[in-house]
Amino acid sequence: MIKTRLYYVDDDNAPDPPESVPGQSPQVGWWMEGLPELEKGTLYFFAIMYLIKDYSEGVEKNYLKILDQPIEVTVN
C-alpha cells in the first residue's frame, strides 16, 4: 500500500538544489512511500487542489463536497 504525505514549503531563503538561487515559494507536492513494492503495470495517481481566492475559515466546506456529492447529468 502506498502512503502519501502532502508537503508545503514557503520559504524565500530555503536552499533549493540543484538551483543556485535559494527560495521555495511556494512548493507543494507529495512524499510517497511504498513505490518499490508495487507490482509492475500502469498506475494512476490523482491529486486535486483548489486555489481559493480570499480564503477564510469555512469556505473550504463547499469545495470539499465536490468529490463527495458530484453533480449527476443525464442526456437523452
N, CA, C, O and CB atoms as a CASP TS submission, in Angstrom:
PFRMAT TS
TARGET T0000
AUTHOR 0000-0000-0000
METHOD Language model
MODEL 1
PARENT N/A
ATOM      1  N   MET     1       0.840  -1.176   0.000  1.00  0.00           N
ATOM      2  CA  MET     1       0.000   0.000   0.000  1.00  0.00           C
ATOM      3  C   MET     1       0.888   1.244   0.000  1.00  0.00           C
ATOM      4  O   MET     1       1.915   1.293   0.678  1.00  0.00           O
ATOM      5  CB  MET     1      -0.957  -0.005   1.218  1.00  0.00           C
ATOM      6  N   ILE     2       0.477   2.231  -0.763  1.00  0.00           N
ATOM      7  CA  ILE     2       1.215   3.478  -0.848  1.00  0.00           C
ATOM      8  C   ILE     2       0.777   4.407   0.280  1.00  0.00           C
ATOM      9  O   ILE     2      -0.416   4.568   0.540  1.00  0.00           O
ATOM     10  CB  ILE     2       1.006   4.146  -2.224  1.00  0.00           C
ATOM     11  N   LYS     3       1.740   5.006   0.935  1.00  0.00           N
ATOM     12  CA  LYS     3       1.446   6.033   1.933  1.00  0.00           C
ATOM     13  C   LYS     3       1.839   7.368   1.321  1.00  0.00           C
ATOM     14  O   LYS     3       2.948   7.522   0.809  1.00  0.00           O
ATOM     15  CB  LYS     3       2.208   5.771   3.295  1.00  0.00           C
ATOM     16  N   THR     4       0.930   8.329   1.377  1.00  0.00           N
ATOM     17  CA  THR     4       1.221   9.650   0.828  1.00  0.00           C
ATOM     18  C   THR     4       1.187  10.686   1.940  1.00  0.00           C
ATOM     19  O   THR     4       0.452  10.561   2.920  1.00  0.00           O
ATOM     20  CB  THR     4       0.216  10.018  -0.287  1.00  0.00           C
ATOM     21  N   ARG     5       2.001  11.701   1.756  1.00  0.00           N
ATOM     22  CA  ARG     5       2.044  12.799   2.724  1.00  0.00           C
ATOM     23  C   ARG     5       2.207  14.089   1.935  1.00  0.00           C
ATOM     24  O   ARG     5       3.147  14.228   1.153  1.00  0.00           O
ATOM     25  CB  ARG     5       3.213  12.613   3.771  1.00  0.00           C
ATOM     26  N   LEU     6       1.310  15.015   2.135  1.00  0.00           N
ATOM     27  CA  LEU     6       1.371  16.310   1.476  1.00  0.00           C
ATOM     28  C   LEU     6       2.438  17.158   2.146  1.00  0.00           C
ATOM     29  O   LEU     6       2.531  17.186   3.373  1.00  0.00           O
ATOM     30  CB  LEU     6      -0.003  17.020   1.514  1.00  0.00           C
ATOM     31  N   TYR     7       3.244  17.851   1.346  1.00  0.00           N
ATOM     32  CA  TYR     7       4.177  18.795   1.944  1.00  0.00           C
ATOM     33  C   TYR     7       4.007  20.161   1.298  1.00  0.00           C
ATOM     34  O   TYR     7       3.592  20.281   0.146  1.00  0.00           O
ATOM     35  CB  TYR     7       5.629  18.302   1.798  1.00  0.00           C
ATOM     36  N   TYR     8       4.342  21.189   2.075  1.00  0.00           N
ATOM     37  CA  TYR     8       4.210  22.565   1.632  1.00  0.00           C
ATOM     38  C   TYR     8       5.390  23.339   2.184  1.00  0.00           C
ATOM     39  O   TYR     8       5.655  23.286   3.385  1.00  0.00           O
ATOM     40  CB  TYR     8       2.854  23.191   2.087  1.00  0.00           C
ATOM     41  N   VAL     9       6.105  24.057   1.328  1.00  0.00           N
ATOM     42  CA  VAL     9       7.240  24.880   1.745  1.00  0.00           C
ATOM     43  C   VAL     9       7.013  26.282   1.197  1.00  0.00           C
ATOM     44  O   VAL     9       6.744  26.453   0.008  1.00  0.00           O
ATOM     45  CB  VAL     9       8.611  24.283   1.242  1.00  0.00           C
ATOM     46  N   ASP    10       7.121  27.270   2.054  1.00  0.00           N
ATOM     47  CA  ASP    10       7.014  28.667   1.637  1.00  0.00           C
ATOM     48  C   ASP    10       8.111  29.439   2.359  1.00  0.00           C
ATOM     49  O   ASP    10       7.871  30.063   3.392  1.00  0.00           O
ATOM     50  CB  ASP    10       5.585  29.265   1.951  1.00  0.00           C
ATOM     51  N   ASP    11       9.313  29.389   1.803  1.00  0.00           N
ATOM     52  CA  ASP    11      10.480  29.983   2.444  1.00  0.00           C
ATOM     53  C   ASP    11      11.396  30.554   1.367  1.00  0.00           C
ATOM     54  O   ASP    11      12.040  29.806   0.631  1.00  0.00           O
ATOM     55  CB  ASP    11      11.233  28.937   3.319  1.00  0.00           C
ATOM     56  N   ASP    12      11.452  31.876   1.279  1.00  0.00           N
ATOM     57  CA  ASP    12      12.267  32.532   0.255  1.00  0.00           C
ATOM     58  C   ASP    12      13.756  32.326   0.455  1.00  0.00           C
ATOM     59  O   ASP    12      14.535  32.617  -0.452  1.00  0.00           O
ATOM     60  CB  ASP    12      11.971  34.000   0.233  1.00  0.00           C
ATOM     61  N   ASN    13      14.183  31.830   1.623  1.00  0.00           N
ATOM     62  CA  ASN    13      15.609  31.636   1.903  1.00  0.00           C
ATOM     63  C   ASN    13      16.036  30.175   1.907  1.00  0.00           C
ATOM     64  O   ASN    13      17.223  29.887   2.062  1.00  0.00           O
ATOM     65  CB  ASN    13      15.951  32.250   3.226  1.00  0.00           C
ATOM     66  N   ALA    14      15.106  29.253   1.743  1.00  0.00           N
ATOM     67  CA  ALA    14      15.434  27.818   1.797  1.00  0.00           C
ATOM     68  C   ALA    14      16.303  27.426   0.612  1.00  0.00           C
ATOM     69  O   ALA    14      16.033  27.850  -0.511  1.00  0.00           O
ATOM     70  CB  ALA    14      14.146  26.960   1.816  1.00  0.00           C
ATOM     71  N   PRO    15      17.351  26.620   0.840  1.00  0.00           N
ATOM     72  CA  PRO    15      18.144  26.115  -0.282  1.00  0.00           C
ATOM     73  C   PRO    15      17.272  25.282  -1.214  1.00  0.00           C
ATOM     74  O   PRO    15      16.337  24.613  -0.775  1.00  0.00           O
ATOM     75  CB  PRO    15      19.337  25.278   0.225  1.00  0.00           C
ATOM     76  N   ASP    16      17.587  25.332  -2.486  1.00  0.00           N
ATOM     77  CA  ASP    16      16.778  24.618  -3.471  1.00  0.00           C
ATOM     78  C   ASP    16      17.664  24.001  -4.538  1.00  0.00           C
ATOM     79  O   ASP    16      17.531  24.321  -5.719  1.00  0.00           O
ATOM     80  CB  ASP    16      15.749  25.558  -4.112  1.00  0.00           C
ATOM     81  N   PRO    17      18.597  23.088  -4.115  1.00  0.00           N
ATOM     82  CA  PRO    17      19.483  22.485  -5.108  1.00  0.00           C
ATOM     83  C   PRO    17      18.689  21.676  -6.126  1.00  0.00           C
ATOM     84  O   PRO    17      17.634  21.157  -5.761  1.00  0.00           O
ATOM     85  CB  PRO    17      20.526  21.594  -4.425  1.00  0.00           C
ATOM     86  N   PRO    18      19.109  21.535  -7.345  1.00  0.00           N
ATOM     87  CA  PRO    18      20.411  21.977  -7.859  1.00  0.00           C
ATOM     88  C   PRO    18      20.435  23.446  -8.267  1.00  0.00           C
ATOM     89  O   PRO    18      21.453  23.911  -8.778  1.00  0.00           O
ATOM     90  CB  PRO    18      20.803  21.131  -9.039  1.00  0.00           C
ATOM     91  N   GLU    19      19.352  24.193  -8.060  1.00  0.00           N
ATOM     92  CA  GLU    19      19.372  25.608  -8.393  1.00  0.00           C
ATOM     93  C   GLU    19      20.320  26.350  -7.459  1.00  0.00           C
ATOM     94  O   GLU    19      20.441  25.999  -6.286  1.00  0.00           O
ATOM     95  CB  GLU    19      17.956  26.206  -8.314  1.00  0.00           C
ATOM     96  N   SER    20      20.986  27.369  -7.975  1.00  0.00           N
ATOM     97  CA  SER    20      21.928  28.130  -7.160  1.00  0.00           C
ATOM     98  C   SER    20      21.254  29.286  -6.419  1.00  0.00           C
ATOM     99  O   SER    20      21.842  29.875  -5.512  1.00  0.00           O
ATOM    100  CB  SER    20      23.049  28.663  -8.032  1.00  0.00           C
ATOM    101  N   VAL    21      20.023  29.607  -6.810  1.00  0.00           N
ATOM    102  CA  VAL    21      19.288  30.688  -6.159  1.00  0.00           C
ATOM    103  C   VAL    21      18.373  30.083  -5.101  1.00  0.00           C
ATOM    104  O   VAL    21      17.577  29.199  -5.417  1.00  0.00           O
ATOM    105  CB  VAL    21      18.469  31.523  -7.198  1.00  0.00           C
ATOM    106  N   PRO    22      18.467  30.541  -3.845  1.00  0.00           N
ATOM    107  CA  PRO    22      17.609  29.973  -2.803  1.00  0.00           C
ATOM    108  C   PRO    22      16.152  30.397  -2.978  1.00  0.00           C
ATOM    109  O   PRO    22      15.839  31.351  -3.690  1.00  0.00           O
ATOM    110  CB  PRO    22      18.109  30.395  -1.422  1.00  0.00           C
ATOM    111  N   GLY    23      15.295  29.673  -2.321  1.00  0.00           N
ATOM    112  CA  GLY    23      13.884  30.041  -2.286  1.00  0.00           C
ATOM    113  C   GLY    23      12.972  28.968  -2.816  1.00  0.00           C
ATOM    114  O   GLY    23      13.161  28.457  -3.920  1.00  0.00           O
ATOM    115  N   GLN    24      11.990  28.634  -2.025  1.00  0.00           N
ATOM    116  CA  GLN    24      10.931  27.706  -2.411  1.00  0.00           C
ATOM    117  C   GLN    24       9.640  28.370  -1.972  1.00  0.00           C
ATOM    118  O   GLN    24       9.256  28.306  -0.804  1.00  0.00           O
ATOM    119  CB  GLN    24      11.116  26.259  -1.759  1.00  0.00           C
ATOM    120  N   SER    25       8.980  29.005  -2.921  1.00  0.00           N
ATOM    121  CA  SER    25       7.895  29.876  -2.536  1.00  0.00           C
ATOM    122  C   SER    25       6.798  29.911  -3.586  1.00  0.00           C
ATOM    123  O   SER    25       6.981  30.592  -4.595  1.00  0.00           O
ATOM    124  CB  SER    25       8.413  31.262  -2.283  1.00  0.00           C
ATOM    125  N   PRO    26       5.710  29.251  -3.429  1.00  0.00           N
ATOM    126  CA  PRO    26       5.544  28.074  -2.583  1.00  0.00           C
ATOM    127  C   PRO    26       5.905  26.815  -3.351  1.00  0.00           C
ATOM    128  O   PRO    26       5.958  26.811  -4.581  1.00  0.00           O
ATOM    129  CB  PRO    26       4.108  27.983  -2.057  1.00  0.00           C
ATOM    130  N   GLN    27       6.143  25.778  -2.625  1.00  0.00           N
ATOM    131  CA  GLN    27       6.405  24.467  -3.210  1.00  0.00           C
ATOM    132  C   GLN    27       5.424  23.496  -2.553  1.00  0.00           C
ATOM    133  O   GLN    27       5.390  23.369  -1.329  1.00  0.00           O
ATOM    134  CB  GLN    27       7.917  24.014  -3.000  1.00  0.00           C
ATOM    135  N   VAL    28       4.639  22.823  -3.366  1.00  0.00           N
ATOM    136  CA  VAL    28       3.640  21.888  -2.869  1.00  0.00           C
ATOM    137  C   VAL    28       3.851  20.573  -3.599  1.00  0.00           C
ATOM    138  O   VAL    28       4.094  20.562  -4.805  1.00  0.00           O
ATOM    139  CB  VAL    28       2.180  22.431  -3.073  1.00  0.00           C
ATOM    140  N   GLY    29       3.761  19.484  -2.888  1.00  0.00           N
ATOM    141  CA  GLY    29       3.926  18.189  -3.539  1.00  0.00           C
ATOM    142  C   GLY    29       3.578  17.051  -2.602  1.00  0.00           C
ATOM    143  O   GLY    29       2.969  17.250  -1.550  1.00  0.00           O
ATOM    144  N   TRP    30       3.976  15.857  -3.004  1.00  0.00           N
ATOM    145  CA  TRP    30       3.653  14.643  -2.250  1.00  0.00           C
ATOM    146  C   TRP    30       4.910  13.837  -2.000  1.00  0.00           C
ATOM    147  O   TRP    30       5.725  13.660  -2.906  1.00  0.00           O
ATOM    148  CB  TRP    30       2.611  13.790  -2.996  1.00  0.00           C
ATOM    149  N   TRP    31       5.077  13.347  -0.785  1.00  0.00           N
ATOM    150  CA  TRP    31       6.045  12.298  -0.483  1.00  0.00           C
ATOM    151  C   TRP    31       5.266  10.998  -0.586  1.00  0.00           C
ATOM    152  O   TRP    31       4.185  10.867  -0.012  1.00  0.00           O
ATOM    153  CB  TRP    31       6.725  12.485   0.954  1.00  0.00           C
ATOM    154  N   MET    32       5.814  10.044  -1.313  1.00  0.00           N
ATOM    155  CA  MET    32       5.110   8.773  -1.491  1.00  0.00           C
ATOM    156  C   MET    32       6.022   7.640  -1.044  1.00  0.00           C
ATOM    157  O   MET    32       7.150   7.517  -1.523  1.00  0.00           O
ATOM    158  CB  MET    32       4.665   8.574  -2.973  1.00  0.00           C
ATOM    159  N   GLU    33       5.533   6.815  -0.128  1.00  0.00           N
ATOM    160  CA  GLU    33       6.288   5.675   0.383  1.00  0.00           C
ATOM    161  C   GLU    33       5.635   4.392  -0.089  1.00  0.00           C
ATOM    162  O   GLU    33       4.409   4.295  -0.147  1.00  0.00           O
ATOM    163  CB  GLU    33       6.375   5.708   1.927  1.00  0.00           C
ATOM    164  N   GLY    34       6.460   3.400  -0.427  1.00  0.00           N
ATOM    165  CA  GLY    34       5.951   2.098  -0.828  1.00  0.00           C
ATOM    166  C   GLY    34       5.973   1.858  -2.320  1.00  0.00           C
ATOM    167  O   GLY    34       5.505   0.817  -2.780  1.00  0.00           O
ATOM    168  N   LEU    35       6.506   2.796  -3.092  1.00  0.00           N
ATOM    169  CA  LEU    35       6.528   2.624  -4.548  1.00  0.00           C
ATOM    170  C   LEU    35       7.330   1.401  -5.000  1.00  0.00           C
ATOM    171  O   LEU    35       6.882   0.701  -5.908  1.00  0.00           O
ATOM    172  CB  LEU    35       7.099   3.862  -5.196  1.00  0.00           C
ATOM    173  N   PRO    36       8.493   1.113  -4.410  1.00  0.00           N
ATOM    174  CA  PRO    36       9.255  -0.051  -4.884  1.00  0.00           C
ATOM    175  C   PRO    36       8.529  -1.383  -4.714  1.00  0.00           C
ATOM    176  O   PRO    36       8.844  -2.345  -5.415  1.00  0.00           O
ATOM    177  CB  PRO    36      10.562  -0.117  -4.161  1.00  0.00           C
ATOM    178  N   GLU    37       7.564  -1.456  -3.798  1.00  0.00           N
ATOM    179  CA  GLU    37       6.853  -2.710  -3.540  1.00  0.00           C
ATOM    180  C   GLU    37       5.679  -2.941  -4.489  1.00  0.00           C
ATOM    181  O   GLU    37       5.072  -4.012  -4.453  1.00  0.00           O
ATOM    182  CB  GLU    37       6.356  -2.728  -2.119  1.00  0.00           C
ATOM    183  N   LEU    38       5.347  -1.982  -5.324  1.00  0.00           N
ATOM    184  CA  LEU    38       4.209  -2.139  -6.226  1.00  0.00           C
ATOM    185  C   LEU    38       4.502  -3.130  -7.336  1.00  0.00           C
ATOM    186  O   LEU    38       5.645  -3.286  -7.766  1.00  0.00           O
ATOM    187  CB  LEU    38       3.822  -0.801  -6.822  1.00  0.00           C
ATOM    188  N   GLU    39       3.453  -3.798  -7.794  1.00  0.00           N
ATOM    189  CA  GLU    39       3.598  -4.686  -8.937  1.00  0.00           C
ATOM    190  C   GLU    39       3.740  -3.843 -10.195  1.00  0.00           C
ATOM    191  O   GLU    39       3.257  -2.713 -10.257  1.00  0.00           O
ATOM    192  CB  GLU    39       2.390  -5.657  -9.050  1.00  0.00           C
ATOM    193  N   LYS    40       4.413  -4.409 -11.204  1.00  0.00           N
ATOM    194  CA  LYS    40       4.585  -3.704 -12.463  1.00  0.00           C
ATOM    195  C   LYS    40       3.236  -3.525 -13.145  1.00  0.00           C
ATOM    196  O   LYS    40       2.326  -4.339 -12.980  1.00  0.00           O
ATOM    197  CB  LYS    40       5.561  -4.458 -13.382  1.00  0.00           C
ATOM    198  N   GLY    41       3.125  -2.458 -13.904  1.00  0.00           N
ATOM    199  CA  GLY    41       1.894  -2.186 -14.626  1.00  0.00           C
ATOM    200  C   GLY    41       1.659  -0.692 -14.711  1.00  0.00           C
ATOM    201  O   GLY    41       2.511   0.105 -14.320  1.00  0.00           O
ATOM    202  N   THR    42       0.520  -0.326 -15.215  1.00  0.00           N
ATOM    203  CA  THR    42       0.155   1.078 -15.319  1.00  0.00           C
ATOM    204  C   THR    42      -0.556   1.497 -14.043  1.00  0.00           C
ATOM    205  O   THR    42      -1.540   0.877 -13.638  1.00  0.00           O
ATOM    206  CB  THR    42      -0.736   1.335 -16.561  1.00  0.00           C
ATOM    207  N   LEU    43      -0.064   2.531 -13.423  1.00  0.00           N
ATOM    208  CA  LEU    43      -0.622   3.027 -12.171  1.00  0.00           C
ATOM    209  C   LEU    43      -1.036   4.479 -12.362  1.00  0.00           C
ATOM    210  O   LEU    43      -0.432   5.197 -13.158  1.00  0.00           O
ATOM    211  CB  LEU    43       0.399   2.888 -11.005  1.00  0.00           C
ATOM    212  N   TYR    44      -2.043   4.906 -11.651  1.00  0.00           N
ATOM    213  CA  TYR    44      -2.520   6.278 -11.749  1.00  0.00           C
ATOM    214  C   TYR    44      -2.567   6.893 -10.367  1.00  0.00           C
ATOM    215  O   TYR    44      -2.964   6.241  -9.402  1.00  0.00           O
ATOM    216  CB  TYR    44      -3.905   6.337 -12.417  1.00  0.00           C
ATOM    217  N   PHE    45      -2.168   8.130 -10.273  1.00  0.00           N
ATOM    218  CA  PHE    45      -2.255   8.895  -9.035  1.00  0.00           C
ATOM    219  C   PHE    45      -2.938  10.212  -9.377  1.00  0.00           C
ATOM    220  O   PHE    45      -2.486  10.935 -10.265  1.00  0.00           O
ATOM    221  CB  PHE    45      -0.834   9.127  -8.384  1.00  0.00           C
ATOM    222  N   PHE    46      -4.004  10.523  -8.688  1.00  0.00           N
ATOM    223  CA  PHE    46      -4.739  11.747  -8.943  1.00  0.00           C
ATOM    224  C   PHE    46      -4.662  12.655  -7.724  1.00  0.00           C
ATOM    225  O   PHE    46      -4.793  12.194  -6.591  1.00  0.00           O
ATOM    226  CB  PHE    46      -6.204  11.442  -9.303  1.00  0.00           C
ATOM    227  N   ALA    47      -4.454  13.914  -7.952  1.00  0.00           N
ATOM    228  CA  ALA    47      -4.475  14.918  -6.888  1.00  0.00           C
ATOM    229  C   ALA    47      -5.295  16.103  -7.384  1.00  0.00           C
ATOM    230  O   ALA    47      -5.123  16.562  -8.512  1.00  0.00           O
ATOM    231  CB  ALA    47      -3.019  15.362  -6.482  1.00  0.00           C
ATOM    232  N   ILE    48      -6.160  16.575  -6.554  1.00  0.00           N
ATOM    233  CA  ILE    48      -6.983  17.724  -6.896  1.00  0.00           C
ATOM    234  C   ILE    48      -6.708  18.814  -5.870  1.00  0.00           C
ATOM    235  O   ILE    48      -6.805  18.588  -4.664  1.00  0.00           O
ATOM    236  CB  ILE    48      -8.502  17.351  -6.938  1.00  0.00           C
ATOM    237  N   MET    49      -6.367  19.990  -6.362  1.00  0.00           N
ATOM    238  CA  MET    49      -6.098  21.119  -5.473  1.00  0.00           C
ATOM    239  C   MET    49      -6.968  22.285  -5.893  1.00  0.00           C
ATOM    240  O   MET    49      -7.156  22.538  -7.083  1.00  0.00           O
ATOM    241  CB  MET    49      -4.593  21.515  -5.496  1.00  0.00           C
ATOM    242  N   TYR    50      -7.488  22.980  -4.927  1.00  0.00           N
ATOM    243  CA  TYR    50      -8.299  24.163  -5.180  1.00  0.00           C
ATOM    244  C   TYR    50      -7.555  25.375  -4.657  1.00  0.00           C
ATOM    245  O   TYR    50      -7.125  25.396  -3.504  1.00  0.00           O
ATOM    246  CB  TYR    50      -9.701  24.041  -4.519  1.00  0.00           C
ATOM    247  N   LEU    51      -7.402  26.372  -5.489  1.00  0.00           N
ATOM    248  CA  LEU    51      -6.807  27.639  -5.081  1.00  0.00           C
ATOM    249  C   LEU    51      -7.964  28.605  -4.848  1.00  0.00           C
ATOM    250  O   LEU    51      -8.602  29.072  -5.792  1.00  0.00           O
ATOM    251  CB  LEU    51      -5.786  28.193  -6.164  1.00  0.00           C
ATOM    252  N   ILE    52      -8.217  28.890  -3.595  1.00  0.00           N
ATOM    253  CA  ILE    52      -9.396  29.669  -3.225  1.00  0.00           C
ATOM    254  C   ILE    52      -8.971  31.112  -2.949  1.00  0.00           C
ATOM    255  O   ILE    52      -8.249  31.384  -1.990  1.00  0.00           O
ATOM    256  CB  ILE    52     -10.109  29.051  -1.981  1.00  0.00           C
ATOM    257  N   LYS    53      -9.427  32.026  -3.797  1.00  0.00           N
ATOM    258  CA  LYS    53      -9.118  33.438  -3.616  1.00  0.00           C
ATOM    259  C   LYS    53      -9.852  33.957  -2.384  1.00  0.00           C
ATOM    260  O   LYS    53     -11.005  33.600  -2.138  1.00  0.00           O
ATOM    261  CB  LYS    53      -9.504  34.260  -4.877  1.00  0.00           C
ATOM    262  N   ASP    54      -9.178  34.792  -1.625  1.00  0.00           N
ATOM    263  CA  ASP    54      -9.776  35.407  -0.432  1.00  0.00           C
ATOM    264  C   ASP    54     -10.310  34.359   0.534  1.00  0.00           C
ATOM    265  O   ASP    54     -11.437  34.463   1.017  1.00  0.00           O
ATOM    266  CB  ASP    54     -10.901  36.358  -0.832  1.00  0.00           C
ATOM    267  N   TYR    55      -9.486  33.344   0.814  1.00  0.00           N
ATOM    268  CA  TYR    55      -9.895  32.253   1.704  1.00  0.00           C
ATOM    269  C   TYR    55     -10.144  32.756   3.119  1.00  0.00           C
ATOM    270  O   TYR    55      -9.406  33.600   3.628  1.00  0.00           O
ATOM    271  CB  TYR    55      -8.832  31.152   1.723  1.00  0.00           C
ATOM    272  N   SER    56     -11.174  32.239   3.739  1.00  0.00           N
ATOM    273  CA  SER    56     -11.419  32.420   5.167  1.00  0.00           C
ATOM    274  C   SER    56     -11.953  31.090   5.695  1.00  0.00           C
ATOM    275  O   SER    56     -12.514  30.295   4.941  1.00  0.00           O
ATOM    276  CB  SER    56     -12.432  33.610   5.446  1.00  0.00           C
ATOM    277  N   GLU    57     -11.775  30.859   6.973  1.00  0.00           N
ATOM    278  CA  GLU    57     -12.155  29.575   7.567  1.00  0.00           C
ATOM    279  C   GLU    57     -13.613  29.241   7.269  1.00  0.00           C
ATOM    280  O   GLU    57     -14.504  30.069   7.460  1.00  0.00           O
ATOM    281  CB  GLU    57     -11.920  29.596   9.082  1.00  0.00           C
ATOM    282  N   GLY    58     -13.842  28.021   6.802  1.00  0.00           N
ATOM    283  CA  GLY    58     -15.178  27.548   6.496  1.00  0.00           C
ATOM    284  C   GLY    58     -15.509  27.547   5.013  1.00  0.00           C
ATOM    285  O   GLY    58     -16.390  26.807   4.574  1.00  0.00           O
ATOM    286  N   VAL    59     -14.809  28.372   4.234  1.00  0.00           N
ATOM    287  CA  VAL    59     -15.063  28.460   2.789  1.00  0.00           C
ATOM    288  C   VAL    59     -14.766  27.126   2.103  1.00  0.00           C
ATOM    289  O   VAL    59     -15.370  26.793   1.083  1.00  0.00           O
ATOM    290  CB  VAL    59     -14.211  29.583   2.156  1.00  0.00           C
ATOM    291  N   GLU    60     -13.834  26.373   2.670  1.00  0.00           N
ATOM    292  CA  GLU    60     -13.422  25.122   2.038  1.00  0.00           C
ATOM    293  C   GLU    60     -14.516  24.054   2.035  1.00  0.00           C
ATOM    294  O   GLU    60     -14.450  23.124   1.230  1.00  0.00           O
ATOM    295  CB  GLU    60     -12.206  24.586   2.735  1.00  0.00           C
ATOM    296  N   LYS    61     -15.507  24.157   2.898  1.00  0.00           N
ATOM    297  CA  LYS    61     -16.513  23.101   3.041  1.00  0.00           C
ATOM    298  C   LYS    61     -17.255  22.814   1.741  1.00  0.00           C
ATOM    299  O   LYS    61     -17.468  21.651   1.399  1.00  0.00           O
ATOM    300  CB  LYS    61     -17.506  23.480   4.114  1.00  0.00           C
ATOM    301  N   ASN    62     -17.649  23.843   1.018  1.00  0.00           N
ATOM    302  CA  ASN    62     -18.348  23.618  -0.250  1.00  0.00           C
ATOM    303  C   ASN    62     -17.431  23.010  -1.299  1.00  0.00           C
ATOM    304  O   ASN    62     -17.878  22.200  -2.110  1.00  0.00           O
ATOM    305  CB  ASN    62     -18.930  24.923  -0.770  1.00  0.00           C
ATOM    306  N   TYR    63     -16.160  23.384  -1.299  1.00  0.00           N
ATOM    307  CA  TYR    63     -15.215  22.800  -2.251  1.00  0.00           C
ATOM    308  C   TYR    63     -15.006  21.316  -1.965  1.00  0.00           C
ATOM    309  O   TYR    63     -14.925  20.508  -2.890  1.00  0.00           O
ATOM    310  CB  TYR    63     -13.870  23.543  -2.200  1.00  0.00           C
ATOM    311  N   LEU    64     -14.918  20.960  -0.695  1.00  0.00           N
ATOM    312  CA  LEU    64     -14.681  19.566  -0.330  1.00  0.00           C
ATOM    313  C   LEU    64     -15.873  18.668  -0.645  1.00  0.00           C
ATOM    314  O   LEU    64     -15.707  17.453  -0.757  1.00  0.00           O
ATOM    315  CB  LEU    64     -14.348  19.469   1.142  1.00  0.00           C
ATOM    316  N   LYS    65     -17.063  19.230  -0.789  1.00  0.00           N
ATOM    317  CA  LYS    65     -18.250  18.450  -1.147  1.00  0.00           C
ATOM    318  C   LYS    65     -18.228  18.017  -2.610  1.00  0.00           C
ATOM    319  O   LYS    65     -18.941  17.086  -2.986  1.00  0.00           O
ATOM    320  CB  LYS    65     -19.509  19.258  -0.870  1.00  0.00           C
ATOM    321  N   ILE    66     -17.435  18.666  -3.426  1.00  0.00           N
ATOM    322  CA  ILE    66     -17.454  18.410  -4.867  1.00  0.00           C
ATOM    323  C   ILE    66     -17.221  16.932  -5.178  1.00  0.00           C
ATOM    324  O   ILE    66     -17.919  16.363  -6.017  1.00  0.00           O
ATOM    325  CB  ILE    66     -16.395  19.263  -5.569  1.00  0.00           C
ATOM    326  N   LEU    67     -16.257  16.308  -4.519  1.00  0.00           N
ATOM    327  CA  LEU    67     -15.984  14.896  -4.787  1.00  0.00           C
ATOM    328  C   LEU    67     -16.959  13.966  -4.077  1.00  0.00           C
ATOM    329  O   LEU    67     -17.264  12.884  -4.579  1.00  0.00           O
ATOM    330  CB  LEU    67     -14.573  14.558  -4.374  1.00  0.00           C
ATOM    331  N   ASP    68     -17.452  14.384  -2.904  1.00  0.00           N
ATOM    332  CA  ASP    68     -18.379  13.543  -2.153  1.00  0.00           C
ATOM    333  C   ASP    68     -19.795  13.589  -2.699  1.00  0.00           C
ATOM    334  O   ASP    68     -20.556  12.635  -2.539  1.00  0.00           O
ATOM    335  CB  ASP    68     -18.386  13.955  -0.713  1.00  0.00           C
ATOM    336  N   GLN    69     -20.150  14.691  -3.340  1.00  0.00           N
ATOM    337  CA  GLN    69     -21.505  14.862  -3.862  1.00  0.00           C
ATOM    338  C   GLN    69     -21.431  15.385  -5.295  1.00  0.00           C
ATOM    339  O   GLN    69     -21.780  16.536  -5.555  1.00  0.00           O
ATOM    340  CB  GLN    69     -22.332  15.831  -2.963  1.00  0.00           C
ATOM    341  N   PRO    70     -20.981  14.547  -6.216  1.00  0.00           N
ATOM    342  CA  PRO    70     -20.845  15.010  -7.603  1.00  0.00           C
ATOM    343  C   PRO    70     -22.197  15.310  -8.236  1.00  0.00           C
ATOM    344  O   PRO    70     -23.229  14.760  -7.850  1.00  0.00           O
ATOM    345  CB  PRO    70     -20.109  13.969  -8.436  1.00  0.00           C
ATOM    346  N   ILE    71     -22.156  16.185  -9.203  1.00  0.00           N
ATOM    347  CA  ILE    71     -23.363  16.518  -9.967  1.00  0.00           C
ATOM    348  C   ILE    71     -23.661  15.361 -10.911  1.00  0.00           C
ATOM    349  O   ILE    71     -22.757  14.840 -11.565  1.00  0.00           O
ATOM    350  CB  ILE    71     -23.190  17.864 -10.761  1.00  0.00           C
ATOM    351  N   GLU    72     -24.920  14.961 -10.983  1.00  0.00           N
ATOM    352  CA  GLU    72     -25.320  13.920 -11.935  1.00  0.00           C
ATOM    353  C   GLU    72     -26.025  14.575 -13.107  1.00  0.00           C
ATOM    354  O   GLU    72     -26.899  15.422 -12.925  1.00  0.00           O
ATOM    355  CB  GLU    72     -26.240  12.858 -11.261  1.00  0.00           C
ATOM    356  N   VAL    73     -25.644  14.180 -14.302  1.00  0.00           N
ATOM    357  CA  VAL    73     -26.228  14.741 -15.512  1.00  0.00           C
ATOM    358  C   VAL    73     -26.697  13.588 -16.384  1.00  0.00           C
ATOM    359  O   VAL    73     -25.961  12.624 -16.596  1.00  0.00           O
ATOM    360  CB  VAL    73     -25.209  15.649 -16.274  1.00  0.00           C
ATOM    361  N   THR    74     -27.922  13.687 -16.891  1.00  0.00           N
ATOM    362  CA  THR    74     -28.464  12.694 -17.827  1.00  0.00           C
ATOM    363  C   THR    74     -28.791  13.403 -19.118  1.00  0.00           C
ATOM    364  O   THR    74     -29.467  14.431 -19.118  1.00  0.00           O
ATOM    365  CB  THR    74     -29.727  11.976 -17.248  1.00  0.00           C
ATOM    366  N   VAL    75     -28.311  12.851 -20.224  1.00  0.00           N
ATOM    367  CA  VAL    75     -28.608  13.414 -21.540  1.00  0.00           C
ATOM    368  C   VAL    75     -29.442  12.395 -22.293  1.00  0.00           C
ATOM    369  O   VAL    75     -29.049  11.234 -22.410  1.00  0.00           O
ATOM    370  CB  VAL    75     -27.297  13.776 -22.331  1.00  0.00           C
ATOM    371  N   ASN    76     -30.585  12.816 -22.804  1.00  0.00           N
ATOM    372  CA  ASN    76     -31.476  11.915 -23.546  1.00  0.00           C
ATOM    373  C   ASN    76     -31.420  12.250 -25.029  1.00  0.00           C
ATOM    374  O   ASN    76     -32.098  11.610 -25.833  1.00  0.00           O
ATOM    375  CB  ASN    76     -32.936  12.017 -23.022  1.00  0.00           C
TER
END
